[in-house]
Amino acid sequence: MNINISIKGMEMTLAIKEYAEKKIEGLDKFYNKITQADIRLGKNSNHHSKGEVYFAECKLGVPGNDLFAEKTEADLYKAIDKLRDYLEIELKKRKDKLTVKEKKDKRAVRESKEYQG
C-alpha cells in the first residue's frame, strides 16, 4: 500500500508521521486490496471559540469506489484513532458484502444446467 501524508496548519513531526502510517498500515489485515492511502492531518482555524480542533482525513484507494472519512477531535492522535476505527468498520462491511456476493455467484453457477451437464 502506498501512503501519502500531508499536513495543513502545523508542522509535521516524525512522531506524527510514524503514528499515522502505523495506524493506516494496520488496515491491511482487514482488507488486503487497499492500493493507496492519502492522509491529510491538520488544525482547523475556524474554531477559535472552541480552542484548537484537529482533523484527520483519509481517502483509501480500493477496488470499486474509494473510501473517504474525516474525523475531528481536540487531540490529533485521538482524531487519527477515530479515523482508523471508522475505516476498519467500513472495510469490514465492504469485505462482508463481497464475500456474500461471491457465495451467491458460486451458488448460481452450481445450480445452472451447464455445471451439472
MARLUMZA-235532 format. One line per 3 residues: number of its first residue (from 1); their letters; for each residue x, y, z of N, C-alpha, C. Coordinates in nm, 3 decimals. Layout:
NUM	a	X:Y:Z:X:Y:Z:X:Y:Z  ...
//
This chain:
1	mni	0.085:-0.117:0.000:0.000:0.000:0.000:0.089:0.124:0.000  0.054:0.218:-0.084:0.127:0.344:-0.094:0.058:0.446:-0.003  0.133:0.505:0.090:0.076:0.600:0.186:0.135:0.739:0.164
4	nis	0.047:0.837:0.143:0.087:0.977:0.128:0.029:1.055:0.243  0.113:1.131:0.313:0.067:1.210:0.427:0.096:1.357:0.401  -0.005:1.442:0.421:0.016:1.586:0.411:-0.042:1.651:0.535
7	ikg	0.015:1.766:0.570:-0.025:1.836:0.693:-0.064:1.979:0.657  -0.169:2.030:0.723:-0.216:2.166:0.699:-0.221:2.241:0.832  -0.161:2.356:0.837:-0.172:2.444:0.952:-0.084:2.409:1.070
10	mem	0.009:2.318:1.052:0.101:2.282:1.160:0.223:2.214:1.100  0.320:2.185:1.182:0.444:2.124:1.136:0.436:1.972:1.149  0.485:1.901:1.047:0.485:1.756:1.053:0.607:1.708:1.130
13	tla	0.581:1.635:1.237:0.691:1.577:1.312:0.702:1.430:1.275  0.817:1.373:1.305:0.840:1.232:1.275:0.744:1.145:1.355  0.714:1.183:1.478:0.623:1.105:1.563:0.482:1.100:1.502
16	ike	0.434:1.213:1.453:0.300:1.218:1.393:0.297:1.133:1.267  0.399:1.146:1.184:0.405:1.071:1.058:0.407:0.920:1.085  0.493:0.876:1.176:0.503:0.734:1.206:0.374:0.680:1.267
19	yae	0.311:0.758:1.354:0.187:0.715:1.418:0.076:0.696:1.314  0.062:0.793:1.224:-0.042:0.784:1.121:-0.015:0.666:1.027  0.111:0.648:0.986:0.144:0.537:0.898:0.115:0.403:0.965
22	kki	0.153:0.391:1.091:0.131:0.265:1.164:-0.018:0.232:1.173  -0.099:0.332:1.203:-0.243:0.310:1.217:-0.307:0.269:1.083  -0.270:0.336:0.976:-0.332:0.309:0.846:-0.279:0.178:0.787
25	egl	-0.150:0.148:0.807:-0.096:0.020:0.759:-0.166:-0.098:0.825  -0.212:-0.081:0.947:-0.281:-0.187:1.018:-0.415:-0.226:0.954  -0.467:-0.144:0.865:-0.594:-0.175:0.799:-0.580:-0.288:0.697
28	dkf	-0.457:-0.318:0.656:-0.433:-0.425:0.560:-0.484:-0.560:0.610  -0.482:-0.583:0.739:-0.525:-0.713:0.790:-0.677:-0.731:0.781  -0.752:-0.623:0.761:-0.896:-0.634:0.747:-0.940:-0.642:0.601
31	ynk	-0.861:-0.583:0.511:-0.894:-0.584:0.368:-0.763:-0.567:0.293  -0.718:-0.672:0.228:-0.583:-0.670:0.169:-0.577:-0.613:0.028  -0.683:-0.554:-0.022:-0.683:-0.498:-0.157:-0.671:-0.346:-0.159
34	itq	-0.622:-0.288:-0.052:-0.603:-0.142:-0.046:-0.479:-0.108:-0.128  -0.493:-0.019:-0.224:-0.381:0.017:-0.309:-0.311:0.144:-0.264  -0.389:0.240:-0.212:-0.330:0.369:-0.177:-0.408:0.433:-0.063
37	adi	-0.336:0.508:0.020:-0.399:0.584:0.128:-0.344:0.727:0.125  -0.432:0.822:0.105:-0.396:0.965:0.109:-0.449:1.022:0.240  -0.357:1.061:0.327:-0.394:1.109:0.461:-0.365:1.258:0.470
40	rlg	-0.462:1.334:0.521:-0.442:1.476:0.549:-0.465:1.498:0.696  -0.370:1.559:0.760:-0.379:1.591:0.902:-0.363:1.740:0.918  -0.421:1.796:1.023:-0.400:1.938:1.043:-0.486:1.996:1.153
43	kns	-0.480:2.128:1.158:-0.551:2.204:1.259:-0.643:2.302:1.188  -0.772:2.297:1.221:-0.868:2.392:1.164:-0.853:2.525:1.234  -0.864:2.632:1.158:-0.850:2.765:1.217:-0.984:2.833:1.238
46	nhh	-1.096:2.768:1.203:-1.225:2.834:1.214:-1.301:2.797:1.340  -1.234:2.744:1.441:-1.299:2.709:1.568:-1.234:2.786:1.683  -1.222:2.915:1.669:-1.149:2.995:1.768:-1.211:2.988:1.907
49	skg	-1.342:2.985:1.915:-1.405:2.984:2.046:-1.400:2.848:2.115  -1.376:2.742:2.040:-1.371:2.608:2.098:-1.228:2.563:2.127  -1.132:2.644:2.101:-0.993:2.603:2.118:-0.941:2.539:1.991
52	evy	-0.832:2.469:2.002:-0.773:2.405:1.885:-0.851:2.278:1.850  -0.886:2.266:1.723:-0.957:2.149:1.675:-0.874:2.089:1.562  -0.833:1.964:1.580:-0.751:1.895:1.481:-0.840:1.805:1.396
55	fae	-0.796:1.782:1.274:-0.871:1.692:1.187:-0.777:1.588:1.127  -0.835:1.474:1.095:-0.764:1.368:1.024:-0.860:1.315:0.919  -0.815:1.315:0.795:-0.899:1.261:0.689:-0.816:1.169:0.602
58	ckl	-0.883:1.071:0.545:-0.812:0.971:0.467:-0.899:0.925:0.350  -0.835:0.909:0.237:-0.900:0.853:0.119:-0.827:0.724:0.086  -0.899:0.612:0.097:-0.840:0.482:0.069:-0.875:0.438:-0.072
61	gvp	-0.773:0.403:-0.149:-0.795:0.351:-0.283:-0.818:0.201:-0.275  -0.941:0.161:-0.303:-0.979:0.019:-0.302:-1.054:-0.009:-0.432  -1.060:-0.135:-0.474:-1.136:-0.166:-0.596:-1.281:-0.121:-0.582
64	gnd	-1.334:-0.065:-0.687:-1.469:-0.009:-0.681:-1.461:0.136:-0.641  -1.548:0.179:-0.554:-1.547:0.317:-0.505:-1.446:0.333:-0.393  -1.372:0.442:-0.397:-1.277:0.472:-0.289:-1.354:0.505:-0.161
67	lfa	-1.289:0.479:-0.048:-1.347:0.513:0.082:-1.289:0.645:0.130  -1.371:0.730:0.188:-1.325:0.857:0.241:-1.384:0.877:0.379  -1.302:0.926:0.471:-1.350:0.954:0.606:-1.276:1.073:0.661
70	ekt	-1.346:1.150:0.747:-1.284:1.264:0.814:-1.334:1.268:0.958  -1.243:1.287:1.052:-1.277:1.295:1.193:-1.207:1.416:1.253  -1.275:1.483:1.347:-1.217:1.597:1.417:-1.218:1.567:1.566
73	ead	-1.119:1.624:1.634:-1.104:1.599:1.778:-1.014:1.709:1.836  -1.014:1.723:1.967:-0.931:1.822:2.034:-0.784:1.779:2.038  -0.758:1.650:2.014:-0.622:1.596:2.012:-0.601:1.527:1.878
76	lyk	-0.490:1.554:1.813:-0.463:1.497:1.681:-0.456:1.345:1.686  -0.394:1.290:1.788:-0.381:1.144:1.797:-0.518:1.078:1.815  -0.608:1.141:1.889:-0.744:1.088:1.903:-0.817:1.092:1.770
79	aid	-0.795:1.198:1.693:-0.859:1.208:1.561:-0.809:1.096:1.470  -0.680:1.067:1.475:-0.625:0.958:1.393:-0.683:0.824:1.438  -0.696:0.803:1.568:-0.754:0.679:1.620:-0.899:0.662:1.576
82	klr	-0.978:0.768:1.585:-1.118:0.762:1.543:-1.128:0.733:1.393  -1.040:0.796:1.316:-1.037:0.775:1.172:-1.009:0.628:1.140  -0.910:0.571:1.207:-0.874:0.432:1.183:-0.988:0.339:1.220
85	dyl	-1.052:0.365:1.334:-1.164:0.281:1.378:-1.279:0.285:1.277  -1.309:0.403:1.227:-1.417:0.418:1.129:-1.383:0.344:1.000  -1.260:0.361:0.951:-1.220:0.293:0.828:-1.219:0.142:0.845
88	eie	-1.181:0.094:0.962:-1.184:-0.050:0.990:-1.325:-0.105:0.975  -1.422:-0.036:1.032:-1.562:-0.079:1.021:-1.608:-0.080:0.876  -1.575:0.026:0.803:-1.617:0.034:0.663:-1.553:-0.075:0.578
91	lkk	-1.425:-0.104:0.603:-1.358:-0.210:0.526:-1.417:-0.347:0.557  -1.452:-0.372:0.683:-1.516:-0.499:0.718:-1.651:-0.513:0.648  -1.728:-0.403:0.642:-1.856:-0.406:0.572:-1.837:-0.440:0.424
94	rkd	-1.737:-0.376:0.364:-1.712:-0.399:0.221:-1.670:-0.543:0.197  -1.584:-0.595:0.282:-1.538:-0.733:0.266:-1.653:-0.831:0.283  -1.739:-0.809:0.384:-1.855:-0.895:0.406:-1.948:-0.893:0.285
97	klt	-1.970:-0.774:0.231:-2.059:-0.761:0.116:-2.004:-0.837:-0.004  -1.873:-0.829:-0.025:-1.812:-0.900:-0.138:-1.817:-1.051:-0.118  -1.796:-1.100:0.004:-1.799:-1.244:0.028:-1.940:-1.298:0.006
100	vke	-2.042:-1.226:0.048:-2.179:-1.269:0.027:-2.208:-1.276:-0.123  -2.163:-1.175:-0.198:-2.185:-1.172:-0.342:-2.115:-1.289:-0.410  -1.990:-1.317:-0.369:-1.916:-1.429:-0.428:-1.986:-1.562:-0.401
103	kkd	-2.039:-1.581:-0.280:-2.109:-1.704:-0.246:-2.236:-1.720:-0.331  -2.307:-1.609:-0.351:-2.428:-1.615:-0.435:-2.391:-1.651:-0.579  -2.282:-1.592:-0.630:-2.239:-1.622:-0.766:-2.200:-1.769:-0.780
106	kra	-2.128:-1.822:-0.684:-2.087:-1.963:-0.689:-2.208:-2.055:-0.683  -2.305:-2.019:-0.599:-2.427:-2.099:-0.585:-2.503:-2.099:-0.717  -2.509:-1.985:-0.783:-2.580:-1.975:-0.910:-2.512:-2.062:-1.016
109	vre	-2.380:-2.067:-1.018:-2.308:-2.150:-1.113:-2.336:-2.297:-1.087  -2.334:-2.336:-0.960:-2.359:-2.477:-0.925:-2.499:-2.521:-0.964  -2.594:-2.432:-0.952:-2.732:-2.466:-0.981:-2.766:-2.458:-1.130
112	ske	-2.677:-2.402:-1.209:-2.704:-2.388:-1.351:-2.692:-2.524:-1.421  -2.757:-2.536:-1.536:-2.758:-2.662:-1.609:-2.622:-2.694:-1.669  -2.544:-2.591:-1.708:-2.414:-2.615:-1.768:-2.319:-2.685:-1.670
115	yqg	-2.331:-2.651:-1.546:-2.242:-2.709:-1.445:-2.275:-2.857:-1.422  -2.402:-2.890:-1.424:-2.444:-3.028:-1.397:-2.427:-3.118:-1.519  -2.423:-3.060:-1.632:-2.426:-3.138:-1.754:-2.299:-3.194:-1.794
//
